[in-house]
Amino acid sequence: MAIVASRTSFSGRLFDGANYLLLALFAVSVAYPFWTLILQSFSSIDAVNSLRLRVWLDAWHTEAWGFVLQDDKIGLAYFNTIFRTAVGTAAILLVTFSAAYALSKKLLPGRAVLTFLFVFTLFFQGGLVPTYLVVRSLGLINTRLVLIMLPAMSVFYIIICRNFLMTIDQSLEESAVIDGAGYWRVLFQIMIPLSKPVLATIALFAAVYHWNDFFLPLIYVNDDDKRVLQELIRDLMMDLNLLQTDEFIAELTEELRQSEQLREMMRIPPQAAQAATVLLTIGPIVFVYPFIQKYFVKGVMLGSLKG
């Protein structure tokens, strides 16, 4: 009765109200920058250059979005990026968990030497030129496979996954083997379900890397049909920034100066185009993250063992 009374008392209601207010302010502080990015992508030059805070626009301009979406290959670039992210993340998880599961076994012959060789590559690497020569000798230049194979093995992820697997009580595997389960069954029905938190974390990191990376396609892929979204947007932003330079404007001929399409592109605020590209590229990651976040909690191990 005392607990119920304390909840309905004035001090209890005041405490709950203060909590709701703080949570609401925190939610606004998180959501407002994202909303500002949306407003900026639809802003004119004058609105972008003004420093005042705003929650709505007097006039909505779609020139920045039209510039970003004008390329007819942006749909194909989106597909290439989604394909690379999905297949590349699956490859990273497969290689990472396979290597980490083997290295987590204390009875593995040469385990210390193998672990040292893995860690050694974190500090000493071949470099870009030798890697390029190896990729070219394998015939992987200008293929989608190179964007999946090169990042497939990450020693950093392997060490994280290995350390997590070593925290799982070995009696779980031993009990399953005694009950007649094979090693494949132990792997898929015990170890992988228990490793969902670390696998989900690695999957998120790997997906964000594949989605945002444009360096590997820039080096190894030359075919326009295999270009990823980040590389295409990078080229669009470079073209837009070039249009805003005084050197480019000074070199324009009178015929080009009269071009209405060029004049419209020159009126596009670079900040608005950048905001549009950010919104275009972060959308899928923002939508996927809530479904993965629940696996971050390591409490899945609680209650898995009986005393």
C-alpha positions in Angstrom: 0.0 0.0 0.0 2.9 2.3 0.8 4.3 1.8 -2.7 1.0 2.6 -4.4 0.5 5.7 -2.3 4.0 6.9 -3.1 3.2 6.6 -6.8 0.0 8.7 -6.6 1.5 11.3 -4.3 2.4 14.8 -5.5 6.2 14.1 -5.2 5.8 10.9 -7.2 3.8 12.7 -10.0 6.4 15.4 -10.0 9.2 12.9 -10.4 7.4 11.1 -13.3 6.7 14.4 -15.0 10.4 15.5 -14.7 11.4 12.1 -16.2 9.0 12.5 -19.1 10.2 16.0 -19.7 13.9 15.0 -19.8 13.2 12.1 -22.1 11.2 14.4 -24.4 14.0 16.9 -24.5 16.5 14.2 -25.2 14.3 12.8 -28.1 14.1 16.3 -29.5 17.8 16.8 -29.3 18.4 13.6 -31.2 15.6 14.1 -33.8 16.2 17.8 -34.5 19.5 17.5 -36.3 18.1 14.9 -38.6 15.0 17.1 -39.3 17.4 20.0 -39.9 19.2 17.9 -42.5 15.8 17.2 -44.2 15.0 21.0 -44.3 18.5 21.8 -45.6 18.1 19.4 -48.5 14.9 21.4 -49.6 16.4 24.8 -48.9 17.3 27.7 -51.3 20.6 29.5 -51.2 19.3 32.2 -48.9 17.8 29.7 -46.5 21.0 27.7 -46.4 23.2 30.8 -45.7 20.9 32.0 -42.9 22.0 31.0 -39.4 18.6 31.0 -37.7 17.0 27.9 -36.2 14.0 26.7 -38.1 11.4 24.0 -37.8 9.7 24.6 -41.2 10.5 26.2 -44.5 8.8 29.2 -46.1 9.4 27.6 -49.6 10.4 24.1 -50.5 12.9 23.7 -53.3 13.6 20.3 -54.9 16.5 21.4 -57.1 19.1 19.6 -55.0 17.1 16.4 -55.0 16.7 16.7 -58.8 20.4 17.1 -59.2 21.2 14.1 -57.1 18.6 11.9 -58.8 19.1 13.1 -62.3 21.6 10.4 -63.2 19.8 7.5 -64.9 22.4 5.1 -63.4 21.6 5.9 -59.8 19.1 2.9 -59.6 21.8 0.5 -60.8 24.3 2.0 -58.4 21.8 1.5 -55.6 21.4 -2.2 -56.6 25.2 -2.6 -56.8 25.6 -1.2 -53.3 22.8 -3.3 -51.8 24.2 -6.4 -53.5 27.7 -5.7 -52.3 26.5 -4.9 -48.7 24.4 -8.1 -48.4 26.9 -10.5 -50.0 29.9 -8.8 -48.5 28.4 -8.8 -44.9 27.6 -12.5 -45.3 31.1 -13.3 -46.4 32.6 -11.4 -43.5 30.4 -13.2 -41.0 31.2 -16.6 -42.6 35.0 -16.1 -42.6 35.0 -14.3 -39.2 33.0 -17.0 -37.3 34.8 -19.9 -39.0 38.3 -18.6 -38.0 37.2 -17.4 -34.6 35.5 -20.7 -33.7 38.7 -22.6 -34.6 41.0 -20.2 -32.7 38.8 -20.3 -29.6 39.6 -24.0 -29.1 42.4 -24.5 -26.6 43.2 -28.0 -28.1 43.8 -26.6 -31.6 47.3 -27.6 -32.7 49.5 -24.5 -33.1 46.8 -22.2 -31.7 49.3 -19.7 -30.3 51.3 -19.5 -33.5 48.1 -19.1 -35.6 46.8 -16.3 -33.3 50.2 -14.6 -33.5 50.1 -14.7 -37.4 46.6 -13.2 -37.4 47.5 -10.4 -35.0 50.8 -9.8 -36.9 48.8 -8.6 -39.9 47.1 -5.9 -37.9 50.5 -4.1 -37.6 52.3 -5.1 -40.8 50.5 -5.2 -44.2 51.6 -5.5 -47.7 50.2 -2.1 -48.9 48.1 -0.9 -51.8 50.5 -1.7 -54.7 51.2 -5.3 -53.8 47.5 -5.9 -53.1 46.6 -4.4 -56.5 49.2 -6.7 -58.2 47.8 -9.7 -56.5 44.2 -8.8 -57.4 45.2 -8.2 -61.0 47.0 -11.5 -61.2 43.9 -13.3 -60.0 41.8 -11.6 -62.7 39.5 -9.8 -60.2 40.0 -6.3 -61.6 36.7 -4.7 -62.7 34.5 -7.4 -61.0 32.0 -7.3 -58.2 33.8 -10.2 -56.5 36.9 -8.0 -55.6 34.6 -5.8 -53.5 33.5 -8.9 -51.5 36.7 -10.9 -51.3 39.1 -8.2 -50.2 37.3 -7.1 -47.0 36.0 -10.7 -46.3 38.7 -11.4 -43.7 39.1 -8.8 -40.9 41.5 -9.8 -38.1 39.9 -7.2 -35.8 36.5 -8.9 -36.1 38.0 -12.3 -35.7 39.7 -11.4 -32.5 36.5 -9.9 -31.1 34.5 -13.0 -32.1 37.2 -15.3 -30.7 37.2 -13.6 -27.3 33.4 -13.8 -27.2 33.4 -17.5 -28.0 36.0 -18.2 -25.3 33.5 -16.8 -22.7 30.9 -19.5 -23.5 31.1 -22.4 -21.1 32.6 -25.4 -22.8 30.3 -27.7 -20.9 27.5 -26.8 -23.3 29.4 -28.3 -26.2 30.5 -31.3 -24.1 27.0 -32.0 -22.9 25.6 -31.9 -26.5 28.4 -34.2 -27.8 27.7 -36.7 -24.9 24.0 -36.6 -25.9 24.9 -37.6 -29.4 25.0 -34.3 -31.2 27.6 -34.0 -34.0 30.0 -31.1 -34.4 27.9 -29.4 -37.1 24.8 -29.7 -35.0 26.6 -28.2 -32.0 27.9 -25.4 -34.3 24.5 -24.4 -35.8 22.2 -25.1 -32.9 24.3 -24.1 -29.9 27.2 -21.9 -30.8 25.7 -19.7 -33.5 22.5 -18.9 -31.5 24.5 -18.0 -28.4 26.8 -15.8 -30.6 23.9 -13.6 -31.9 25.1 -10.5 -30.0 28.6 -10.5 -31.4 27.5 -11.6 -34.9 24.9 -8.9 -35.0 27.5 -6.3 -33.9 30.0 -7.4 -36.5 27.2 -7.6 -39.2 26.3 -4.0 -38.4 29.9 -2.8 -38.6 30.5 -4.7 -41.8 27.3 -3.5 -43.4 28.1 0.1 -42.6 31.6 -0.3 -44.0 30.4 -1.9 -47.3 27.6 0.7 -47.7 29.8 3.7 -47.2 33.0 2.5 -48.9 33.9 4.1 -52.2 37.8 3.6 -52.1 37.8 0.0 -53.2 35.5 0.6 -56.2 37.5 3.7 -57.1 40.7 1.6 -57.3 39.5 -1.8 -58.7 36.3 -1.1 -60.6 36.2 0.9 -63.9 32.9 -0.3 -65.4 30.1 2.1 -65.1 27.6 -0.7 -64.7 29.4 -1.9 -61.5 29.7 1.5 -59.8 28.4 1.8 -56.3 26.2 4.5 -54.9 28.9 6.2 -52.9 31.2 6.5 -55.8 28.5 7.9 -58.1 27.4 10.5 -55.5 31.1 11.5 -54.9 31.4 12.3 -58.6 28.1 14.3 -58.6 29.3 16.4 -55.6 32.7 17.0 -57.3 30.9 18.2 -60.4 28.6 20.5 -58.4 31.5 22.0 -56.4 33.3 22.6 -59.7 30.3 24.6 -61.0 30.6 26.9 -58.0 34.3 27.8 -58.5 35.3 31.2 -59.8 37.8 29.6 -62.2 35.0 27.5 -63.9 32.7 30.5 -64.2 35.5 32.6 -65.7 36.2 30.0 -68.4 32.6 29.7 -69.5 31.8 30.8 -73.0 28.9 33.1 -73.7 26.9 30.2 -75.2 27.3 28.2 -72.0 26.4 31.2 -69.9 23.1 31.3 -71.7 22.3 27.7 -71.0 19.3 27.5 -68.7 20.2 24.0 -67.5 23.7 25.1 -66.5 22.4 28.2 -64.8 19.9 26.2 -62.8 22.7 23.8 -61.6 24.8 26.8 -60.6 22.0 28.0 -58.4 21.9 24.7 -56.4 23.3 25.2 -52.9 26.1 22.7 -52.4 25.0 22.3 -48.8 21.5 21.3 -49.9 22.9 18.7 -52.3 25.2 17.3 -49.6 22.2 17.0 -47.2 20.3 15.2 -50.0 23.1 12.8 -50.6 23.4 12.1 -46.9 19.7 11.3 -46.6 19.9 9.2 -49.7 22.8 7.1 -48.4 21.9 6.6 -44.7 18.3 5.6 -45.2 18.8 1.8 -45.5 21.2 1.7 -42.5 18.8 3.7 -40.4 16.0 1.3 -41.1 18.0 -1.8 -40.5 19.6 -0.7 -37.3 16.6 -1.1 -35.0 16.2 -4.7 -36.0 19.8 -5.5 -35.1 20.1 -3.4 -31.9 18.1 -5.9 -29.8 20.9 -8.4 -30.2 23.5 -6.1 -28.8 22.6 -7.0 -25.3 24.8 -9.7 -24.0 22.2 -11.0 -21.6 21.3 -13.8 -24.0 23.8 -15.9 -22.0 21.9 -15.5 -18.7 20.2 -18.6 -17.7 21.8 -20.8 -20.3 23.6 -22.8 -17.6 22.0 -24.6 -14.7 23.7 -24.6 -11.4 
